[in-house]
């Protein structure tokens, strides 16, 4: 194959320059490369003018200078088969110089052999010529591995490894290393020619992902039959859309605490990362790690938070929830109201807490109604009475605290005369008390129909009133005449109605004792003491003189008791007569 290459090169050169119009000219590649310690073949052809007809042609290769007077190192001299010490035993001509082929092979390359190589032809006599055309030899320690201009995750990429193949004695073998983690990878080989130099090209195709970013790949070149190996390395720069690799899980906290949200984003290039709440941007930076600090958490921080990241290759986001636990707010209730008896009243109580509280409506320390885990409670009283009047409390409670609010319900109603309303009689006076419950306060009148007399609260000489809440007690005091002024009526009036009630008097026995008064009571008491003493003396006498049973003694007090009663009756009557006389 190498011989075919040189024949092709010579034919091309002859065709280009023309065999009948030859001049001093040479052709060789401007640059050629080879691995250190391997070999290289520098293809070369030359020509000279037609009028020179040499009997034999000799050639000389110089290193780094075309001028003999500068005494450049001789790479190879065909006439004497001599060379500089650096090249002794390392060089040879591959082509037939008589056929205008000056191809040079150099073995066991070292770094000090890197440089420019010139060819000088010797046609005999003065016909010697150093061609200005020259080849630059470059030494390699590793193959050339090239990456595409951009590698994007999910899109097919191609990497190439280029290895010079310019020595017929040593053929390179090319392999890709560390490609096990590449998705859908495949390797293709080809041979390229440029200016009569040859290059093996190994192409690696695969679909990169974010996992391959920063991964190192290597191309290994070896030469069969030797232990020589050369490796070229590249690190992949894979572009990919952001992905959120770490974010807080949803969690609960209480008011007043400090919380920190963390959002870790992996992307290439770095993304614009932002924290959002309910569509509103809270914080944004170009970073791979964005934290959001809430120094003092309130119920307003409760909700769903979104971490969003975006670069030119895509966008992503993740959500998390923050539940802020707090005690119920002070409940909102109706403003204090006035309602008429019989109307329907609705009490509305609402609050907010987390978790939802237990709400109760309480009156006089008694729970009227309640709900569990709600934010609102409604109590409807279909037909209120005066008993519904008073202060109501709305209480809300969860495990984080309790709060309450009060609500006053004022029930307006017509007067109601209470049972304790009555008349009492003393020695000199009659007192009648009329106790009324009403709202608003009633106007109270005492009426004595037999006397055609009406006395009101506005007459303090006869009526005294006192108030305690919705209860009004009015007391009428009259000087007692021979006959009691029956009946006595109590009338109570307000905006919502009128009530007339006859005030009761005590029964007859009670009245008699009332007429006796303090003096009569003392007289009766003296009589009872005398009778009791008589009973005791009689019993002691009978106990001494008789030995009868206790039946007899029990009968005596009974008869005496009857006599005592009669005497008491006379005293009462007499006392009453004397009182009436007065």
Buried (B, 14 or more C-beta within 10 A) or exposed (E): EBEEBBEEBBEEBBEEBEEEEBEBBBBBBEEBBBBBBBBBBBBBBBBBBEEBEBEEBBBBBBBBBBEEEEEBBBBBBBEEEEBBEBBEEBBBBBBEBEEBBBBBBBBEBEEEBBBBBBBBBBBEEEBEBBBEBBBBBEBBEBBBBBBBEEBBBBEEBEBBBBBBBBBBEBEBEBBBEEBEEBEEBEBEEEEEEEEBBBBBBBBBBBBBBBEBBEBEBBBBBBBEEEEBEBBBEBEBBBBBBBBBEEBBEEEEBEBEEEBEBEBBBBBBEBBBBBBBBEEEEBBEBEBBEBBBEBEEBEBEBBEEBBBBBBBEBBEBBBEBEBBBBBBBBEBEBBEEEEBBBEEEBEBBBBBBBBBBBBBBBBBEEEEBBBBEEBBBBEBEBEEBEBEBBBEBBBBBBBEBBEBBBEBEBBBBBBBBBBEEBBBBBEBEEBBBBBBBBBBEBBBBBBBBEEEEEEBBBEEEEBBBBEEEEBBBBBBBBBEBEEEBBEBBBBBBBBEBBEBEBBBEBEEEEEBBBBBBBEEBEEBBEEEEEEBEEEBEEBBEEBEEEEEEEEEEBEEBBEEBEEEBEEBBEEBBEEBBEEBEEE
